[in-house]
Amino acid sequence: MKKRWFLLFAFMVAFVPLAACSRRPVPAEVINVVMTDYEYAPKEMIIPSGKEITLNITNKGAVEHEFVIMKYGTSIGDSFGSEDEENIYWEIEVKPGETTTVTVTAPEQIGKYQLICGILGHYNAGMEGTVQVVMP
């Protein structure tokens, strides 16, 4: 009897951690985002491709901020400028102290998308993140 319990315990110790490592992150269809001066929380988001996504964005900062997702394969480089406007996939502006809720359709293209605040100087101050689009 003791041997059976020992074998069960040994199995759990050996294989349960491996099972936990194999879990892929679950994409979210509702995301609560908090913007402060000059950060997003969460900084990294995972969403399912082609699905409707509800974003509840709260600006707890002292100034207006933007939630800007760039098109797949594009990057703003060193700072956001007028040349980057054509590469915006989503752009949501939120005034200080306000919460905005929007529903958008996630991109079909699987991959990582750059998240930035497009207001002058905010990206350079560290207001950036990543939106990863995965298979639903």
C-alpha positions as CSV (number, residue, x, y, z in Angstrom):
1,M,0.0,0.0,0.0
2,K,2.8,2.4,0.9
3,K,4.5,1.6,-2.4
4,R,1.4,2.5,-4.3
5,W,1.1,5.9,-2.6
6,F,4.8,6.5,-3.2
7,L,4.4,5.8,-6.9
8,L,1.3,8.1,-7.1
9,F,3.2,10.9,-5.3
10,A,6.3,10.4,-7.6
11,F,4.0,10.6,-10.7
12,M,2.5,13.8,-9.5
13,V,5.8,15.4,-8.7
14,A,7.2,14.4,-12.1
15,F,4.3,15.2,-14.4
16,V,2.1,17.9,-12.9
17,P,4.7,20.6,-13.4
18,L,5.1,19.6,-17.0
19,A,1.4,19.8,-17.6
20,A,1.3,23.3,-16.2
21,C,4.2,24.4,-18.5
22,S,2.4,23.1,-21.6
23,R,-0.7,25.4,-21.1
24,R,-0.8,28.2,-23.6
25,P,-2.1,31.6,-22.5
26,V,-5.8,32.0,-23.0
27,P,-6.7,34.8,-25.3
28,A,-9.2,37.4,-23.8
29,E,-12.2,38.9,-25.5
30,V,-12.7,41.4,-22.7
31,I,-9.7,43.4,-21.6
32,N,-9.5,46.0,-18.8
33,V,-6.7,48.4,-19.4
34,V,-5.5,51.1,-17.0
35,M,-3.4,53.9,-18.4
36,T,-1.3,56.0,-16.1
37,D,1.5,58.6,-16.8
38,Y,3.2,56.8,-18.8
39,E,2.2,53.1,-18.7
40,Y,-0.4,50.5,-19.7
41,A,-1.5,47.8,-17.4
42,P,-1.5,45.2,-18.6
43,K,1.5,45.9,-20.8
44,E,1.0,42.7,-22.9
45,M,-2.4,41.4,-24.1
46,I,-3.4,38.3,-25.9
47,I,-6.5,38.3,-28.1
48,P,-8.1,35.8,-30.5
49,S,-7.8,36.6,-34.2
50,G,-10.9,37.8,-36.0
51,K,-13.1,38.0,-32.8
52,E,-14.9,40.9,-31.3
53,I,-12.8,42.4,-28.5
54,T,-14.3,44.7,-25.8
55,L,-11.8,47.1,-24.3
56,N,-12.5,48.9,-21.1
57,I,-9.9,51.6,-20.9
58,T,-9.4,53.8,-17.9
59,N,-7.1,56.8,-17.8
60,K,-5.8,57.3,-14.3
61,G,-3.2,59.7,-15.5
62,A,-3.1,63.5,-15.3
63,V,-3.1,64.0,-19.1
64,E,-4.9,62.5,-22.1
65,H,-3.6,59.2,-23.4
66,E,-4.1,57.1,-26.5
67,F,-4.4,53.3,-27.0
68,V,-2.9,52.8,-30.5
69,I,-2.3,49.5,-32.1
70,M,-0.1,49.6,-35.2
71,K,-0.7,47.4,-38.2
72,Y,1.0,44.0,-38.3
73,G,4.6,44.2,-39.3
74,T,4.9,48.0,-38.7
75,S,6.8,49.8,-36.0
76,I,7.0,53.5,-35.3
77,G,10.7,53.5,-34.8
78,D,12.2,56.0,-32.4
79,S,9.1,58.1,-31.9
80,F,5.5,58.5,-33.2
81,G,5.1,61.0,-36.0
82,S,2.7,61.9,-38.8
83,E,4.3,59.3,-41.1
84,D,3.0,56.6,-38.8
85,E,-0.7,57.6,-39.0
86,E,-1.3,55.4,-42.1
87,N,-0.1,52.4,-40.1
88,I,-2.6,52.6,-37.3
89,Y,-4.9,49.6,-36.9
90,W,-6.9,51.0,-33.8
91,E,-6.7,54.3,-32.1
92,I,-8.7,55.1,-28.9
93,E,-8.3,58.4,-27.1
94,V,-9.1,58.7,-23.4
95,K,-9.1,61.9,-21.3
96,P,-7.8,61.9,-17.8
97,G,-10.1,60.4,-15.2
98,E,-12.4,58.9,-17.8
99,T,-13.2,55.3,-18.8
100,T,-14.0,54.4,-22.4
101,T,-15.5,51.1,-23.5
102,V,-15.2,50.1,-27.2
103,T,-15.8,47.0,-29.1
104,V,-13.4,46.3,-32.0
105,T,-12.6,43.4,-34.2
106,A,-9.3,41.7,-33.7
107,P,-6.9,41.4,-36.7
108,E,-7.0,38.2,-38.6
109,Q,-3.2,38.1,-38.9
110,I,-1.6,36.0,-36.2
111,G,1.4,37.8,-34.5
112,K,2.6,40.6,-32.3
113,Y,1.4,44.1,-32.8
114,Q,3.0,47.2,-31.3
115,L,0.9,49.1,-28.7
116,I,1.8,52.8,-28.1
117,C,0.5,56.1,-27.0
118,G,0.6,58.4,-30.0
119,I,0.7,61.6,-28.1
120,L,4.0,63.5,-28.5
121,G,6.6,62.2,-26.1
122,H,4.5,59.5,-24.4
123,Y,6.1,56.6,-26.3
124,N,9.5,57.9,-25.5
125,A,8.5,58.2,-21.8
126,G,7.8,54.4,-21.9
127,M,4.1,54.2,-22.8
128,E,4.2,51.1,-25.0
129,G,3.2,47.5,-25.0
130,T,2.3,44.5,-27.1
131,V,-0.9,42.9,-28.4
132,Q,-0.4,39.3,-29.4
133,V,-3.0,37.9,-31.8
134,V,-3.4,34.1,-31.5
135,M,-5.7,31.4,-33.0
136,P,-9.0,31.4,-31.2
